[in-house]
Amino acid sequence: HQWRQPLGSLMVILQGFKTKRMVGKLTDDYLDEKIEDAVKLSENMSNTIDDFRNFFHPNKTKSNFFIKECIEHTLSLAKFFLDKEKIKVNVTIKKDKMIFGYYNEMSHVFLNIISNAKDALVANRPVEEREIDIIVNHFNGKVQIHIIDNGAV
C-alpha cells in the first residue's frame, strides 16, 4: 500500500514523457524536472522498504529513544491507511522523554492500537468525524501515552 501512490506518480511522469513527445513539447528542462521527481519517488519507495524491514525485524537490543520519534515513525508507516480512510491524527507532546526499551516493538504496539482505532472509526463514524488523538506526557517519573479515538458508539 505504501507503494501505490508513488507508483501511480511514476506512471504519470512516464505518461507525461510520452504525451509531451507526441506533441513535440518534450524539453530538456521538463525532462530534468521530471527525472528529479522520479528519483525522489524511487528513493522514498526504497526508504519504505527499509522502514518495513526494520519494523518487522525483532530488535533484541534495548536502546535509548524518544517517544515522539517512535510515534512519528509509526504514523509514517500508517500514513497510507489513515489517508485512505481520511482519519485526522492529532499529536500533542506535552513532554517528550527519552526511554530505554525496544523501539520496533513499541512502534508495533502503536501501529496495532492505531489500526484498531482506524477499524472502529471506519465502522462507526462518518468521514468528517474520524479523529485520533495521541497525547504524550511525563508524570511522576513515568511516560504517559494516551491514544484516544471517537470510534466507539
MDAnalysis code that builds the backbone (N, CA, C; Angstrom):
import MDAnalysis as mda
import numpy as np

u = mda.Universe.empty(459, n_residues=153, atom_resindex=np.repeat(np.arange(153), 3), trajectory=True)
u.add_TopologyAttr("name", ["N", "CA", "C"] * 153)
u.add_TopologyAttr("resid", np.arange(1, 154))
u.add_TopologyAttr("resname", ["HIS", "GLN", "TRP", "ARG", "GLN", "PRO", "LEU", "GLY", "SER", "LEU", "MET", "VAL", "ILE", "LEU", "GLN", "GLY", "PHE", "LYS", "THR", "LYS", "ARG", "MET", "VAL", "GLY", "LYS", "LEU", "THR", "ASP", "ASP", "TYR", "LEU", "ASP", "GLU", "LYS", "ILE", "GLU", "ASP", "ALA", "VAL", "LYS", "LEU", "SER", "GLU", "ASN", "MET", "SER", "ASN", "THR", "ILE", "ASP", "ASP", "PHE", "ARG", "ASN", "PHE", "PHE", "HIS", "PRO", "ASN", "LYS", "THR", "LYS", "SER", "ASN", "PHE", "PHE", "ILE", "LYS", "GLU", "CYS", "ILE", "GLU", "HIS", "THR", "LEU", "SER", "LEU", "ALA", "LYS", "PHE", "PHE", "LEU", "ASP", "LYS", "GLU", "LYS", "ILE", "LYS", "VAL", "ASN", "VAL", "THR", "ILE", "LYS", "LYS", "ASP", "LYS", "MET", "ILE", "PHE", "GLY", "TYR", "TYR", "ASN", "GLU", "MET", "SER", "HIS", "VAL", "PHE", "LEU", "ASN", "ILE", "ILE", "SER", "ASN", "ALA", "LYS", "ASP", "ALA", "LEU", "VAL", "ALA", "ASN", "ARG", "PRO", "VAL", "GLU", "GLU", "ARG", "GLU", "ILE", "ASP", "ILE", "ILE", "VAL", "ASN", "HIS", "PHE", "ASN", "GLY", "LYS", "VAL", "GLN", "ILE", "HIS", "ILE", "ILE", "ASP", "ASN", "GLY", "ALA", "VAL"])
u.atoms.positions = np.array([
    [0.821, -1.203, 0.000],
    [0.000, 0.000, 0.000],
    [0.861, 1.261, 0.000],
    [1.989, 1.190, 0.715],
    [2.860, 2.358, 0.784],
    [3.459, 2.675, -0.582],
    [3.382, 1.736, -1.506],
    [3.973, 1.947, -2.825],
    [2.946, 2.376, -3.867],
    [1.676, 2.205, -3.623],
    [0.675, 2.511, -4.647],
    [0.722, 3.962, -5.114],
    [0.748, 4.879, -4.197],
    [0.759, 6.288, -4.585],
    [2.039, 6.659, -5.330],
    [3.242, 6.287, -4.817],
    [4.447, 6.622, -5.581],
    [4.487, 5.938, -6.948],
    [4.014, 4.694, -7.032],
    [3.979, 4.022, -8.336],
    [3.033, 4.739, -9.293],
    [1.899, 5.162, -8.772],
    [0.958, 5.933, -9.595],
    [1.595, 7.228, -10.079],
    [2.339, 7.882, -9.213],
    [3.021, 9.122, -9.599],
    [4.094, 8.860, -10.653],
    [4.820, 7.759, -10.506],
    [5.815, 7.402, -11.528],
    [5.153, 7.146, -12.879],
    [4.005, 6.496, -12.856],
    [3.273, 6.246, -14.107],
    [2.846, 7.557, -14.764],
    [2.414, 8.502, -13.963],
    [2.019, 9.809, -14.504],
    [3.220, 10.489, -15.153],
    [4.380, 10.413, -14.501],
    [5.597, 11.012, -15.062],
    [5.931, 10.368, -16.403],
    [5.895, 9.038, -16.449],
    [6.214, 8.335, -17.691],
    [5.211, 8.657, -18.800],
    [3.931, 8.694, -18.448],
    [2.914, 9.038, -19.442],
    [3.089, 10.470, -19.922],
    [3.529, 11.350, -18.991],
    [3.788, 12.741, -19.370],
    [4.902, 12.839, -20.400],
    [5.957, 12.004, -20.250],
    [7.031, 11.985, -21.248],
    [6.468, 11.649, -22.624],
    [5.649, 10.611, -22.666],
    [5.085, 10.153, -23.941],
    [4.204, 11.233, -24.565],
    [3.348, 11.829, -23.736],
    [2.439, 12.863, -24.238],
    [3.209, 14.077, -24.754],
    [4.178, 14.544, -23.970],
    [4.981, 15.705, -24.387],
    [5.738, 15.405, -25.687],
    [6.254, 14.172, -25.811],
    [6.971, 13.799, -27.030],
    [6.034, 13.789, -28.229],
    [4.826, 13.283, -28.029],
    [3.859, 13.197, -29.142],
    [3.471, 14.570, -29.667],
    [3.400, 15.560, -28.788],
    [3.001, 16.906, -29.222],
    [4.202, 17.813, -29.469],
    [5.397, 17.228, -29.394],
    [6.602, 17.981, -29.700],
    [7.012, 18.985, -28.640],
    [6.644, 18.751, -27.378],
    [6.963, 19.694, -26.300],
    [7.816, 19.072, -25.206],
    [8.568, 18.044, -25.548],
    [9.438, 17.386, -24.581],
    [10.771, 18.142, -24.546],
    [10.918, 19.017, -23.553],
    [12.109, 19.860, -23.449],
    [13.097, 19.279, -22.446],
    [14.332, 19.751, -22.535],
    [15.352, 19.322, -21.575],
    [14.980, 19.732, -20.159],
    [14.441, 20.928, -19.992],
    [14.041, 21.390, -18.658],
    [12.955, 20.492, -18.069],
    [11.963, 20.151, -18.904],
    [10.887, 19.272, -18.455],
    [11.463, 17.908, -18.063],
    [12.342, 17.352, -18.904],
    [12.967, 16.063, -18.603],
    [13.733, 16.121, -17.285],
    [14.552, 17.154, -17.105],
    [15.336, 17.280, -15.874],
    [14.436, 17.336, -14.646],
    [13.383, 18.151, -14.728],
    [12.466, 18.307, -13.592],
    [11.777, 16.983, -13.254],
    [11.265, 16.305, -14.264],
    [10.506, 15.075, -14.025],
    [11.405, 13.906, -13.627],
    [12.622, 13.883, -14.154],
    [13.557, 12.841, -13.731],
    [13.905, 13.039, -12.263],
    [14.107, 14.287, -11.846],
    [14.370, 14.568, -10.434],
    [13.200, 14.119, -9.559],
    [11.968, 14.390, -10.008],
    [10.779, 13.937, -9.272],
    [10.750, 12.404, -9.168],
    [11.065, 11.731, -10.276],
    [11.043, 10.267, -10.293],
    [12.105, 9.697, -9.359],
    [13.276, 10.320, -9.319],
    [14.336, 9.857, -8.420],
    [13.890, 10.011, -6.969],
    [13.262, 11.133, -6.635],
    [12.776, 11.337, -5.265],
    [11.733, 10.284, -4.899],
    [10.832, 9.994, -5.831],
    [9.817, 8.971, -5.575],
    [10.454, 7.605, -5.353],
    [11.427, 7.241, -6.175],
    [12.055, 5.927, -6.030],
    [12.864, 5.851, -4.736],
    [13.509, 6.953, -4.328],
    [14.218, 6.963, -3.039],
    [13.238, 6.765, -1.889],
    [12.071, 7.410, -1.992],
    [11.043, 7.243, -0.969],
    [10.573, 5.795, -0.891],
    [10.392, 5.167, -2.048],
    [9.967, 3.769, -2.068],
    [11.036, 2.876, -1.452],
    [12.298, 3.146, -1.734],
    [13.395, 2.376, -1.149],
    [13.427, 2.552, 0.372],
    [13.229, 3.782, 0.838],
    [13.193, 4.031, 2.280],
    [12.028, 3.302, 2.938],
    [10.912, 3.206, 2.225],
    [9.757, 2.487, 2.755],
    [10.084, 1.008, 2.953],
    [10.797, 0.421, 2.004],
    [11.222, -0.976, 2.152],
    [12.081, -1.120, 3.401],
    [13.041, -0.218, 3.566],
    [13.919, -0.275, 4.746],
    [13.126, -0.114, 6.032],
    [12.169, 0.834, 6.028],
    [11.351, 1.052, 7.222],
    [10.598, -0.211, 7.616],
    [9.977, -0.865, 6.637],
    [9.213, -2.065, 6.954],
    [10.122, -3.236, 7.310],
    [11.278, -3.337, 6.665],
    [12.220, -4.400, 7.008],
    [12.652, -4.239, 8.463],
    [13.006, -3.016, 8.839],
    [13.426, -2.766, 10.216],
    [12.270, -2.934, 11.192],
    [11.076, -2.549, 10.761],
    [9.901, -2.635, 11.632],
    [9.594, -4.077, 11.999],
    [9.637, -4.981, 11.038],
    [9.250, -6.356, 11.290],
    [10.406, -7.215, 11.797],
    [11.588, -6.664, 11.806],
    [12.738, -7.394, 12.332],
    [12.779, -7.190, 13.840],
    [12.574, -8.247, 14.620],
    [12.573, -8.063, 16.067],
    [13.921, -7.527, 16.551],
    [13.856, -6.545, 17.394],
    [15.063, -5.937, 17.931],
    [15.269, -6.471, 19.344],
    [16.292, -7.280, 19.518],
    [16.547, -7.887, 20.819],
    [17.455, -7.020, 21.685],
    [17.825, -5.861, 21.155],
    [18.701, -4.972, 21.894],
    [17.922, -3.728, 22.309],
    [17.951, -3.450, 23.575],
    [17.312, -2.234, 24.060],
    [18.169, -1.040, 23.653],
    [17.490, 0.087, 23.439],
    [18.201, 1.311, 23.093],
    [17.459, 2.502, 23.681],
    [18.141, 3.630, 23.702],
    [17.510, 4.880, 24.121],
    [16.827, 5.509, 22.918],
    [15.587, 5.940, 23.099],
    [14.891, 6.657, 22.029],
    [13.816, 7.547, 22.639],
    [13.445, 8.566, 21.870],
    [12.383, 9.458, 22.298],
    [11.042, 8.922, 21.809],
    [10.045, 9.012, 22.647],
    [8.692, 8.560, 22.307],
    [8.179, 9.290, 21.066],
    [8.422, 10.594, 20.995],
    [7.943, 11.382, 19.851],
    [8.456, 10.801, 18.537],
    [9.743, 10.472, 18.495],
    [10.324, 9.908, 17.279],
    [9.657, 8.584, 16.917],
    [9.404, 7.750, 17.903],
    [8.776, 6.451, 17.673],
    [7.343, 6.621, 17.151],
    [6.610, 7.556, 17.720],
    [5.242, 7.820, 17.272],
    [5.245, 8.351, 15.842],
    [6.132, 9.295, 15.554],
    [6.200, 9.861, 14.196],
    [6.550, 8.781, 13.175],
    [7.461, 7.896, 13.538],
    [7.829, 6.792, 12.647],
    [6.621, 5.889, 12.394],
    [5.904, 5.564, 13.455],
    [4.720, 4.717, 13.326],
    [3.674, 5.374, 12.430],
    [3.460, 6.670, 12.611],
    [2.479, 7.376, 11.783],
    [2.901, 7.402, 10.311],
    [4.208, 7.441, 10.050],
    [4.657, 7.384, 8.654],
    [4.340, 6.017, 8.049],
    [4.424, 4.953, 8.850],
    [4.063, 3.620, 8.367],
    [2.556, 3.489, 8.162],
    [1.776, 4.188, 8.988],
    [0.312, 4.103, 8.930],
    [-0.297, 5.124, 7.982],
    [0.526, 5.992, 7.415],
    [0.037, 7.116, 6.609],
    [-0.936, 6.684, 5.518],
    [-0.608, 5.610, 4.807],
    [-1.464, 5.203, 3.698],
    [-2.883, 4.903, 4.162],
    [-3.029, 4.032, 5.167],
    [-4.397, 3.664, 5.557],
    [-5.102, 4.792, 6.287],
    [-4.369, 5.656, 6.979],
    [-5.007, 6.813, 7.624],
    [-5.501, 7.797, 6.575],
    [-4.676, 8.071, 5.571],
    [-5.085, 8.975, 4.496],
    [-6.247, 8.391, 3.697],
    [-6.153, 7.103, 3.411],
    [-7.201, 6.438, 2.621],
    [-8.559, 6.555, 3.304],
    [-8.576, 6.411, 4.619],
    [-9.833, 6.473, 5.360],
    [-10.141, 7.875, 5.885],
    [-9.303, 8.840, 5.496],
    [-9.494, 10.251, 5.865],
    [-9.591, 10.439, 7.388],
    [-8.630, 9.838, 8.075],
    [-8.582, 9.928, 9.531],
    [-7.557, 10.988, 9.914],
    [-7.999, 11.950, 10.693],
    [-7.118, 13.012, 11.169],
    [-6.451, 12.545, 12.460],
    [-5.136, 12.731, 12.540],
    [-4.395, 12.362, 13.744],
    [-3.792, 13.629, 14.339],
    [-4.091, 13.863, 15.605],
    [-3.542, 14.997, 16.338],
    [-2.536, 14.461, 17.349],
    [-1.313, 14.940, 17.266],
    [-0.280, 14.501, 18.200],
    [0.091, 15.695, 19.075],
    [0.000, 15.490, 20.378],
    [0.390, 16.515, 21.344],
    [1.457, 15.924, 22.245],
    [2.640, 16.480, 22.164],
    [3.733, 16.035, 23.014],
    [3.899, 17.098, 24.095],
    [3.268, 16.869, 25.241],
    [3.374, 17.830, 26.337],
    [4.773, 17.806, 26.926],
    [5.337, 16.614, 27.021],
    [6.711, 16.493, 27.480],
    [7.268, 15.195, 26.915],
    [8.212, 15.331, 25.992],
    [8.853, 14.153, 25.414],
    [9.904, 13.641, 26.393],
    [10.161, 12.378, 26.317],
    [11.113, 11.773, 27.249],
    [11.868, 10.679, 26.518],
    [13.153, 10.609, 26.790],
    [13.929, 9.500, 26.266],
    [13.680, 8.295, 27.168],
    [13.428, 7.159, 26.526],
    [13.234, 5.934, 27.291],
    [14.239, 4.890, 26.815],
    [14.421, 3.861, 27.598],
    [15.309, 2.759, 27.286],
    [14.423, 1.543, 27.075],
    [14.363, 1.063, 25.837],
    [13.477, -0.060, 25.555],
    [13.664, -0.588, 24.146],
    [12.639, -1.270, 23.660],
    [12.654, -1.901, 22.345],
    [11.874, -1.030, 21.361],
    [12.585, -0.273, 20.549],
    [11.984, 0.698, 19.624],
    [10.972, 0.043, 18.677],
    [11.392, -1.006, 17.954],
    [10.497, -1.629, 16.969],
    [9.254, -2.215, 17.623],
    [9.431, -2.814, 18.779],
    [8.289, -3.396, 19.470],
    [7.313, -2.312, 19.926],
    [7.856, -1.185, 20.408],
    [6.994, -0.064, 20.812],
    [6.237, 0.474, 19.591],
    [6.932, 0.611, 18.497],
    [6.289, 1.081, 17.274],
    [5.190, 0.118, 16.835],
    [5.447, -1.178, 16.967],
    [4.451, -2.189, 16.604],
    [3.206, -2.063, 17.481],
    [3.394, -1.829, 18.773],
    [2.253, -1.624, 19.685],
    [1.438, -0.421, 19.233],
    [2.130, 0.698, 18.956],
    [1.423, 1.897, 18.491],
    [0.647, 1.609, 17.208],
    [1.285, 0.904, 16.262],
    [0.629, 0.613, 14.988],
    [-0.617, -0.237, 15.193],
    [-0.559, -1.221, 16.083],
    [-1.735, -2.058, 16.358],
    [-2.877, -1.242, 16.958],
    [-2.546, -0.364, 17.896],
    [-3.588, 0.470, 18.516],
    [-4.205, 1.407, 17.484],
    [-3.373, 2.025, 16.677],
    [-3.867, 2.949, 15.643],
    [-4.701, 2.197, 14.615],
    [-4.280, 1.001, 14.257],
    [-5.043, 0.190, 13.307],
    [-6.408, -0.196, 13.882],
    [-6.452, -0.556, 15.164],
    [-7.737, -0.862, 15.815],
    [-8.636, 0.373, 15.860],
    [-8.035, 1.526, 16.147],
    [-8.811, 2.775, 16.160],
    [-9.361, 3.057, 14.771],
    [-8.533, 2.835, 13.752],
    [-8.977, 3.040, 12.368],
    [-10.192, 2.178, 12.062],
    [-10.139, 0.906, 12.452],
    [-11.258, -0.007, 12.199],
    [-12.534, 0.484, 12.885],
    [-12.424, 0.932, 14.132],
    [-13.599, 1.430, 14.863],
    [-14.137, 2.700, 14.226],
    [-13.252, 3.589, 13.807],
    [-13.693, 4.842, 13.186],
    [-14.407, 4.588, 11.861],
    [-13.844, 3.714, 11.043],
    [-14.449, 3.405, 9.743],
    [-15.816, 2.764, 9.935],
    [-15.944, 1.912, 10.942],
    [-17.210, 1.215, 11.182],
    [-18.279, 2.122, 11.785],
    [-17.866, 3.136, 12.560],
    [-18.847, 3.856, 13.368],
    [-18.947, 5.365, 13.143],
    [-18.070, 5.944, 12.371],
    [-18.095, 7.399, 12.216],
    [-18.082, 7.810, 10.754],
    [-18.820, 8.869, 10.427],
    [-18.715, 9.402, 9.061],
    [-17.319, 10.010, 8.857],
    [-16.927, 10.134, 7.622],
    [-15.579, 10.579, 7.274],
    [-15.172, 11.853, 8.001],
    [-16.055, 12.824, 8.068],
    [-15.696, 14.124, 8.658],
    [-15.498, 14.073, 10.178],
    [-15.833, 12.961, 10.812],
    [-15.703, 12.852, 12.276],
    [-14.596, 11.895, 12.715],
    [-13.797, 11.401, 11.791],
    [-12.773, 10.400, 12.125],
    [-11.505, 11.085, 12.643],
    [-11.209, 10.807, 13.902],
    [-10.096, 11.507, 14.534],
    [-9.434, 10.640, 15.602],
    [-8.110, 10.702, 15.647],
    [-7.332, 10.033, 16.684],
    [-6.454, 11.085, 17.345],
    [-6.456, 11.099, 18.668],
    [-5.581, 11.996, 19.428],
    [-4.525, 11.156, 20.129],
    [-3.275, 11.583, 19.999],
    [-2.176, 10.939, 20.700],
    [-1.541, 12.001, 21.585],
    [-1.530, 11.741, 22.880],
    [-1.021, 12.724, 23.851],
    [0.081, 12.054, 24.664],
    [1.243, 12.691, 24.700],
    [2.381, 12.177, 25.465],
    [2.703, 13.177, 26.566],
    [2.844, 12.657, 27.780],
    [3.179, 13.494, 28.921],
    [4.141, 12.724, 29.814],
    [4.646, 13.398, 30.796],
    [5.588, 12.820, 31.752],
    [5.033, 13.151, 33.131],
    [4.820, 12.121, 33.953],
    [4.213, 12.347, 35.257],
    [4.834, 11.393, 36.272],
    [5.287, 11.931, 37.399],
    [5.896, 11.129, 38.468],
    [6.987, 10.181, 37.951],
    [7.839, 10.699, 37.060],
    [8.944, 9.900, 36.549],
    [8.561, 8.863, 35.512],
    [7.328, 8.851, 35.079],
    [6.848, 7.879, 34.098],
    [6.328, 8.602, 32.864],
    [6.451, 7.946, 31.736],
    [5.887, 8.465, 30.491],
    [4.447, 7.985, 30.396],
    [3.553, 8.912, 30.086],
    [2.144, 8.562, 29.867],
    [1.818, 8.819, 28.407],
    [1.233, 7.819, 27.781],
    [0.834, 7.932, 26.378],
    [-0.648, 7.600, 26.303],
    [-1.411, 8.558, 25.829],
    [-2.848, 8.353, 25.656],
    [-3.162, 8.366, 24.160],
    [-3.802, 7.310, 23.699],
    [-4.252, 7.238, 22.304],
    [-5.762, 7.125, 22.362],
    [-6.420, 8.162, 21.871],
    [-7.862, 8.300, 22.032],
    [-8.513, 8.438, 20.653],
    [-9.588, 7.707, 20.449],
    [-10.351, 7.871, 19.216],
    [-11.818, 8.029, 19.551],
    [-12.588, 8.496, 18.594],
    [-14.029, 8.669, 18.809],
    [-14.809, 7.590, 18.024],
    [-14.222, 6.403, 17.931],
    [-14.839, 5.332, 17.172],
    [-15.924, 4.559, 17.892],
    [-15.939, 4.631, 19.221],
    [-16.968, 3.897, 19.962],
    [-18.308, 4.610, 19.827],
    [-19.355, 3.837, 19.769],
    [-20.698, 4.446, 19.685],
    [-21.449, 4.278, 20.973],
])
